[in-house]
Amino acid sequence: MSDLKKLNVLMCGTGEYTTGYNDAGASQSDKKVGVVGLTLFDLRRRGKVDQLGMVGVNGKKFPAIRKHLEEKIQGVYKNMDINFTSYPDNESINPEAYRAAIDAMAPGDAVIIFTPDPSHFPIAKYALERKIHVLVTKPATQLLEHHQELIDLAEKNGLVCWVEHHKRYDPAYSDARGRAAQLGEFNFFSAWMSQPKSQLITFKGWAGKDSDISYYLSSHHIDICAWILQGRAVPTRVVASAATGIATSEPYNCVSQTEDTITLLVDWQSLTSSSHRGTAVYTASWTAPIGAGIHSKQHFYYMAEKGEINIDQAHRGYDVVVDGEGIAWYNPFYMKYTPSESGHFDGQRGYGYISIEKFVDAAQEVNSGQAKAGDFDGQGFPTIKNTIITTAILHAGRVSLDEKRPVFIKEVNGKWVLE
């Protein structure tokens, strides 16, 4: 149990990643009981977290969410307190309920944001302005200038502001980063990440309207590539291409501008050798087959002048077959949902859990005066400052698609800009 003062946390967003519950009811994905809520309930059991809140848009969902959490968490794991204060009330719908929820907090408290992409920036900004620590899901923002504004706000107020890039805590990815540093100049990177077409139903409310599949999925591997190349190379040009036709057809009927699959081609220039330039290809899709046994098919290939690295995150050498259901590949390194022998939650070693716990630890250390928020920029964590290159590439990709042209990334007077 930690000796530091317990952290009060507000969960912004009530959907699949927070609670395992969505508009269709209990999630059918690999996150059937969520990640954020479950992790915070367990961190409270372990003495790191105190008061919890949850804010959404539609308060009418909370009775069903609470029932879901009672059945799937409280009824499964011992000593799990699932109580939280909810915003708005059970009879209200309020897209700006996060304001009242954050206003009820004190400086040094924290928010964890898992909401639709366009809302990340206004919620994070509102919290930082009120001296609240922030953990925001990827993409941190959709616009490069908004990301820079969050950097400035966090630095001004001495706050922990991180992006929830949990793949940095995957032991294979973390080890790959260390090994890549020994392979010399970067040459080529290729990443693929997809989810089944059923996600188009889950995300129909915003798919193609408020964001795209590149922001949603490619953000993972763009961040890993940028993390590997941090201090060694910088992106200079982005060209994007997209496949269409499935998301906008029956039975999904997404809005006309919804892309199925998006590919970003990115040039990277070495910072140590003017003659070395690398190429990266990041592809993401939400039109993969249903019933493939994997919710997120994902892998990357990295090649440098002295070697290469291959990681298949979807197949971890662990598969299960159930009569009538077929084969399924599981990734317990991410979240372990089966209880311990004592009946308690047993997923503290999963990198989905660790990503949230590390943020809670950092906020506690800053609150106690044991650390300054800026200290974490040099320690490999996905701080808002360390993740701006990911946003620059994602934003450039969207501009490239919309304007049908290459987009250049440059650093001007210490700030990253698009041209």
C-alpha positions in Angstrom: 0.0 0.0 0.0 1.3 3.4 -1.0 2.3 6.0 1.7 1.4 8.8 -0.6 -1.9 10.6 -0.4 -4.6 8.8 -2.3 -5.6 10.3 -5.6 -9.2 11.3 -6.5 -9.9 10.4 -10.1 -12.7 11.3 -12.6 -13.3 8.9 -15.5 -14.5 10.9 -18.5 -16.4 8.6 -20.8 -18.7 5.7 -20.0 -18.1 3.4 -22.9 -16.4 0.2 -23.7 -12.8 1.0 -22.6 -14.0 2.5 -19.3 -16.8 0.1 -18.3 -17.1 -2.7 -20.9 -20.6 -1.3 -21.7 -21.7 0.4 -24.9 -24.9 1.4 -26.6 -25.6 -2.2 -27.6 -25.2 -3.4 -24.0 -22.3 -5.4 -22.6 -19.3 -5.3 -25.0 -18.6 -8.3 -27.2 -15.0 -7.3 -27.7 -11.9 -8.3 -25.8 -12.7 -5.7 -23.2 -15.9 -7.2 -21.8 -15.5 -5.6 -18.4 -13.5 -2.6 -19.5 -10.1 -1.4 -18.5 -10.2 2.0 -16.9 -13.0 1.4 -14.3 -11.7 -2.0 -13.4 -8.2 -0.8 -12.9 -9.2 2.2 -10.8 -11.5 0.1 -8.6 -8.5 -2.2 -8.0 -6.2 0.7 -7.3 -8.6 1.9 -4.7 -8.6 -1.6 -3.2 -4.8 -1.3 -3.1 -4.8 2.1 -1.4 -3.7 4.3 -4.3 -7.0 5.8 -5.3 -9.8 7.3 -3.1 -12.9 9.0 -4.5 -14.0 8.1 -8.0 -16.3 9.8 -10.4 -17.6 9.0 -13.9 -19.0 11.5 -16.4 -20.7 10.9 -19.7 -23.2 12.6 -21.9 -26.3 10.5 -21.3 -27.0 10.1 -17.6 -29.9 7.7 -18.4 -27.3 5.0 -19.1 -25.9 4.9 -15.5 -28.5 2.5 -13.9 -27.6 -0.1 -16.6 -23.9 0.6 -16.3 -24.0 0.1 -12.5 -25.9 -3.1 -12.9 -23.3 -4.3 -15.5 -20.4 -3.4 -13.1 -22.1 -5.1 -10.2 -22.5 -8.4 -12.2 -19.1 -8.3 -14.1 -16.8 -6.8 -11.5 -18.3 -6.8 -8.0 -19.8 -10.2 -8.5 -16.6 -11.7 -9.8 -13.7 -10.2 -7.8 -13.5 -10.1 -4.0 -13.4 -6.8 -2.0 -14.1 -4.7 -5.1 -15.8 -1.4 -4.3 -17.4 -0.1 -7.5 -19.1 3.0 -6.1 -18.6 6.2 -8.0 -20.3 9.6 -8.3 -21.9 10.0 -11.8 -22.5 13.0 -14.0 -25.0 14.1 -15.3 -27.9 12.7 -13.1 -29.8 9.7 -14.2 -32.5 11.8 -16.0 -30.3 14.2 -17.9 -28.5 14.4 -21.2 -25.7 17.0 -21.2 -22.7 17.0 -23.7 -20.9 19.4 -21.3 -21.5 17.5 -18.1 -17.7 17.2 -17.8 -17.5 20.9 -16.7 -19.6 20.3 -13.6 -17.8 17.1 -12.8 -14.4 18.8 -13.1 -15.6 21.9 -11.2 -16.4 19.5 -8.3 -12.7 18.5 -8.1 -9.8 20.0 -6.3 -6.3 21.0 -7.7 -4.1 17.9 -7.7 -7.0 15.5 -8.5 -6.9 13.7 -11.9 -9.1 13.0 -14.9 -8.8 10.0 -17.3 -10.3 10.8 -20.7 -11.7 8.1 -22.9 -14.3 9.9 -25.0 -14.7 10.5 -28.8 -11.7 12.1 -30.4 -13.0 15.7 -30.9 -13.7 16.0 -27.2 -10.2 15.1 -26.0 -8.8 18.6 -26.3 -11.6 20.6 -24.7 -11.9 18.3 -21.7 -8.1 18.1 -21.2 -7.8 21.9 -21.6 -10.6 22.5 -19.1 -9.0 20.2 -16.5 -5.5 21.6 -16.9 -6.7 25.1 -16.6 -8.1 24.0 -13.2 -4.9 22.4 -12.1 -6.1 18.8 -12.6 -3.7 16.1 -13.8 -4.7 14.5 -17.1 -4.4 11.1 -18.8 -6.0 11.2 -22.2 -6.4 8.4 -24.6 -4.9 8.4 -28.0 -5.0 10.5 -30.2 -4.3 13.2 -27.6 -5.7 15.8 -30.0 -6.6 15.8 -33.7 -4.9 19.1 -34.4 -1.2 19.7 -33.9 -1.8 23.2 -32.5 -4.1 21.8 -29.9 -1.4 19.3 -28.7 1.0 22.2 -28.4 -1.5 24.1 -26.3 -1.8 21.2 -23.9 2.0 21.0 -23.6 2.0 24.7 -22.7 -0.8 24.4 -20.2 0.7 21.4 -18.4 4.1 23.1 -18.1 2.6 26.4 -16.9 0.7 24.6 -14.1 3.2 21.9 -13.3 0.8 19.1 -14.1 1.1 15.5 -15.2 -0.4 15.3 -18.6 0.1 12.0 -20.3 -1.3 10.2 -23.3 -2.5 6.6 -22.7 -0.2 4.9 -25.2 -0.3 1.6 -23.3 1.7 -0.3 -25.9 4.9 1.4 -24.5 4.4 -0.9 -21.5 4.1 -4.1 -23.5 7.3 -6.0 -22.6 7.9 -7.1 -26.2 7.5 -3.5 -27.6 9.6 -2.0 -24.8 12.3 -4.6 -25.3 12.2 -4.0 -29.1 12.8 -0.3 -28.5 16.0 -1.1 -26.6 17.2 -3.5 -29.2 16.4 -1.1 -32.1 18.8 1.4 -30.6 21.7 -1.1 -31.2 20.8 -1.6 -34.9 22.2 1.6 -36.3 20.4 4.0 -38.7 16.7 3.5 -39.3 15.6 2.3 -42.8 12.1 1.0 -42.9 9.0 0.5 -40.6 5.7 -1.2 -41.5 2.7 -1.5 -39.1 -0.7 -3.1 -39.6 -3.6 -2.9 -37.1 -7.2 -3.8 -37.8 -10.4 -4.5 -36.0 -13.5 -6.5 -37.3 -16.3 -4.8 -39.2 -18.5 -5.2 -36.2 -16.7 -2.2 -34.8 -18.4 0.0 -37.4 -21.7 -0.7 -35.5 -20.1 0.1 -32.1 -18.6 3.3 -33.5 -21.3 4.3 -35.9 -22.1 7.4 -33.9 -18.7 9.0 -34.8 -17.0 6.9 -37.4 -16.2 9.0 -40.4 -17.9 12.0 -39.0 -15.8 13.0 -36.0 -12.7 11.0 -36.6 -11.2 8.2 -38.7 -9.5 4.8 -38.3 -6.0 6.2 -38.7 -6.5 8.5 -35.6 -8.1 5.6 -33.7 -5.8 2.7 -34.5 -2.6 3.9 -36.3 -1.9 6.2 -33.4 -0.7 3.1 -31.5 2.1 2.2 -33.9 3.0 5.7 -35.0 3.7 6.4 -31.3 5.8 3.2 -31.0 7.8 4.2 -34.1 8.2 7.8 -32.9 9.3 6.5 -29.5 11.9 4.2 -31.0 13.3 7.0 -33.2 13.1 9.7 -30.5 16.3 11.8 -30.6 17.4 9.8 -33.7 15.2 10.8 -36.6 12.3 13.2 -37.3 9.4 12.9 -39.8 9.5 15.3 -42.7 6.7 14.3 -45.2 3.4 12.4 -45.0 1.4 11.1 -47.9 -2.0 9.3 -47.2 -4.2 7.0 -49.2 -7.5 5.3 -48.3 -9.7 2.4 -49.3 -13.5 2.9 -49.2 -16.8 1.2 -49.9 -17.4 -1.3 -47.1 -18.2 1.1 -44.2 -20.7 3.0 -46.3 -22.5 -0.1 -47.5 -25.1 -2.3 -45.9 -25.4 -3.2 -43.1 -23.1 -0.5 -41.7 -24.3 2.5 -43.6 -21.7 4.9 -42.2 -21.6 8.5 -43.5 -20.3 8.9 -47.1 -16.9 10.1 -46.2 -16.0 7.1 -43.9 -12.8 5.4 -45.0 -12.4 1.6 -44.6 -8.6 1.4 -44.5 -6.1 4.3 -44.3 -2.4 4.1 -45.1 0.2 6.8 -44.2 3.6 6.9 -46.0 6.0 8.9 -43.9 9.6 10.0 -44.6 11.9 10.1 -41.6 15.2 12.0 -41.7 18.1 10.9 -39.5 19.4 13.5 -37.0 22.9 12.1 -37.0 23.5 11.4 -40.7 22.3 13.6 -43.6 22.6 10.7 -46.0 20.2 8.4 -44.1 16.5 8.7 -44.6 14.0 6.1 -43.6 10.4 5.2 -44.7 7.5 4.2 -42.6 4.1 2.8 -43.6 1.3 2.8 -41.1 -2.0 1.1 -42.0 -5.2 0.8 -40.0 -8.6 -0.7 -40.9 -11.9 -1.4 -39.2 -13.2 -3.6 -42.0 -11.3 -6.8 -41.1 -13.3 -10.1 -41.2 -15.6 -11.1 -38.3 -14.8 -14.3 -36.6 -11.0 -14.3 -37.2 -10.4 -15.2 -33.6 -8.7 -11.9 -32.9 -10.2 -8.6 -32.0 -7.2 -6.5 -33.0 -4.9 -8.0 -35.6 -1.6 -6.1 -35.2 2.1 -6.4 -36.0 5.1 -4.3 -37.0 8.3 -4.8 -38.8 11.4 -2.6 -38.2 14.5 -2.6 -40.3 17.8 -0.7 -39.7 21.2 -0.9 -41.2 22.4 -3.7 -38.9 19.3 -5.8 -38.4 15.5 -6.1 -38.2 12.7 -6.7 -35.7 9.4 -8.5 -36.2 6.6 -8.4 -33.6 3.2 -10.1 -34.0 1.2 -8.8 -31.1 -2.0 -10.6 -32.1 -0.6 -14.1 -31.7 1.2 -14.5 -28.4 1.5 -18.3 -28.6 -1.7 -18.7 -26.7 -4.9 -19.9 -28.3 -8.1 -21.4 -26.9 -10.8 -23.4 -28.8 -14.3 -23.8 -27.4 -16.9 -26.0 -29.0 -19.2 -24.0 -31.3 -17.0 -20.9 -31.0 -13.8 -21.8 -32.9 -10.3 -20.7 -32.1 -9.5 -17.4 -30.3 -6.1 -15.9 -29.6 -5.8 -14.2 -26.2 -3.4 -11.6 -24.9 -3.2 -11.8 -21.1 -0.1 -9.5 -21.2 -2.6 -6.7 -21.9 -5.4 -7.4 -19.3 -5.9 -10.6 -17.3 -9.5 -11.0 -16.3 -9.5 -14.3 -14.6 -9.4 -13.9 -10.8 -6.5 -15.0 -8.5 -6.8 -18.2 -6.4 -7.9 -16.0 -3.6 -10.7 -14.6 -5.7 -9.2 -11.1 -6.2 -8.5 -9.3 -9.4 -5.2 -10.6 -10.7 -4.4 -8.3 -13.7 -1.9 -5.9 -12.1 0.9 -7.1 -14.4 -1.0 -6.4 -17.6 0.3 -3.4 -19.6 -3.3 -2.0 -19.9 -3.3 -1.8 -16.1 0.3 -0.6 -15.8 -0.4 2.3 -18.1 -3.0 3.7 -15.7 -1.1 2.9 -12.5 2.0 4.6 -13.8 0.0 7.8 -14.3 -1.6 7.6 -10.9 1.9 7.1 -9.3 3.3 10.1 -11.2 0.4 12.3 -10.1 0.8 11.2 -6.5 4.6 11.9 -6.6 4.0 15.4 -8.0 1.3 16.2 -5.5 3.6 15.1 -2.6 6.6 17.2 -4.0 8.7 14.1 -4.6 8.8 14.9 -8.3 8.1 17.6 -10.9 5.9 16.8 -13.9 8.7 17.7 -16.3 10.9 15.0 -14.7 9.0 12.3 -16.5 9.7 13.7 -20.0 13.2 12.1 -19.9 12.1 8.7 -18.6 10.4 7.2 -21.6 6.8 7.9 -20.5 4.2 9.0 -23.0 4.0 12.6 -21.7 2.1 15.2 -23.7 5.5 16.7 -24.6 7.0 13.3 -25.7 4.0 12.5 -28.0 3.7 15.5 -30.2 5.3 13.8 -33.2 2.5 11.2 -33.2 -0.1 14.0 -33.4 1.9 15.8 -36.1 1.9 12.7 -38.3 -1.8 11.9 -37.7 -2.9 15.5 -38.4 -0.7 15.6 -41.6 -2.3 12.3 -42.7 -5.8 13.8 -42.4 -4.8 16.9 -44.3 -3.2 14.7 -47.0 -6.4 12.8 -47.5 -8.6 15.8 -47.5 -6.4 17.9 -49.8 -4.9 15.1 -51.9 -1.3 16.2 -51.5 1.9 15.5 -49.6 2.1 17.4 -46.2 5.5 18.5 -44.8 6.4 18.5 -41.1 8.9 21.0 -39.8 10.2 22.4 -36.6 10.1 26.2 -36.5 11.4 28.1 -33.5 11.0 25.1 -31.3 7.4 24.4 -32.5 6.2 21.7 -34.9 4.2 22.9 -37.8 2.6 21.5 -41.0 3.1 22.9 -44.5 
